[in-house]
Amino acid sequence: MPNTRSSRVERVFERARPRPVLPAATVLGHIVFAIFANPGLAAFFDEKFESAPLQRGVCELSVPERQTIPGLPRTRFLLKDRTICRYVLATLFLVAMSSTALPRIVCAASVAPEILAFYYGWYGNPQISGEWRHWKNADPVTKRVENVTDFPAYGTYDSHDPAIVDRQAEAARGAGITGFIASWWGRNSFEDGGMPLLLAAAGKHKLSVSAYYEKIAGDDAASRIRNAVGDIGYLLTQYGTDKAWLRAGDKPVLFVYHRALDELSLADWREVIVQVGRDIPGGVVLVADSLDRGFVSTFDGASTYNITGQTQHKSPPEIRAWAHATYPKIVAAAESGKIATVTIIPGYDDRNLWRLPPRPVTDRWGGETYRALWQEAIAATPDYILITSWNEWHEGSELEASVEYGSRILDSTVAFSREFLARQR
């Protein structure tokens, strides 16, 4: 049976802070000018002023606790002129109320925008690897594979075939994708064996590569901590110095899947991060497959692998409405100084696997699902847009060309990619 994943999206934070289109100072200046010029608004702030408690000529403005700057919970001004205080009060009021719209500061300005597709290098066939891997009961004549939804346009290929990997990298780059997040199942695994080939193809076609750390070996917490430190250290020393490895602020980036996250406690992960920081000069940027506050505060970025739990059985307008409401919250959940990501899918259909019904199927709607999610993702202005997936054929989420869909949906990526990268830069 293939090592496939079930969809999972955690609850996003309630404290969303969407970014403004215009700089906050510009917006604030226009609003304060409007207060000066509008008698109705001026009267509103006079009323607020009148209702504020006054003691010995001091006007005190209290800011809600969650919006204060630590150490500065209140602001005081001496009152000699009510007109001046009105404008001071109005300005402070607007600053407090607009604090949720201030832009995030993400790793200074060192994080370049990326469009990254989850990549699976776990496929094999007898011609290249000497055995079938992940393709079950493949029939190239009828173009059917028992455990996949669609049939690859390249056929039942082998992930260790240099020609296939080169073709995948070329197609991804041509579609505007900037990199792959490669599923990684441990040292000396089949997926690990394909990493040098993928890095070489990525370097040739100017793509970036990161790894998706899927699973931690070990029977107890101590052994899992030790293995996690060893695995991360291996990835960074073996591959992280390659010119094609994804970097943020000159640090290598690594993504951690929720299965691996759940195999250690938060305290254990903090210990892993401390040890890795001690062992690896320059450090690493770790992005968690979680929007949980504990993981967000511990890791360097927040992400989610699959959104089909929320988009299942929805029409394109319903999918768009969900994304419009949710993506800004997901971006805000990353908090300041963290890498913010949103995930888009072309569709999802894992009904050909052994999983029990009902399944969370997201229809492609002829590419409209992908279009709606892309447009809302661009509007949310994350640092990274993640695509699930390049080639997870078992779950029917593949963007790679298929017999059923051709390359139509893949080809549509070009315009969306260009728009996203232009806006971010």
Protein Blocks (a to p, Z undefined) as FASTA:
>chain_A
ZZddddddddddfbdcdddfbdfklmmmmmmmmmmmmmklmmmmmmmmmmpcceehiacd
dddfklccehiabccdddfbfklmmmmmmmmmmmmmmmmmpccdeehjlbccdddddddf
kbccfklnopaehiahiafknopafkbfbdcfklpadfklmklmmmmmmmmmmnopabdc
dddebehiaklmmmmmmmmmmmmnopacddddfbdcdjbfklmmmmmmmmmmmmmmmmmm
pmklcceehiacddddfklmmmpcfklmmmmmmmmmmmmghiaaddddbfbfklmmmmmb
dcdfblklmmgoiafklmmmmmmmmmmmmmmmnoghiacdddddfbdcfklbmbdcdddd
ddfklolmmmmmmmmmmmnopabdcdddfklmknopafbdcfklommlmmmmmmmmmmmm
mmmZZ
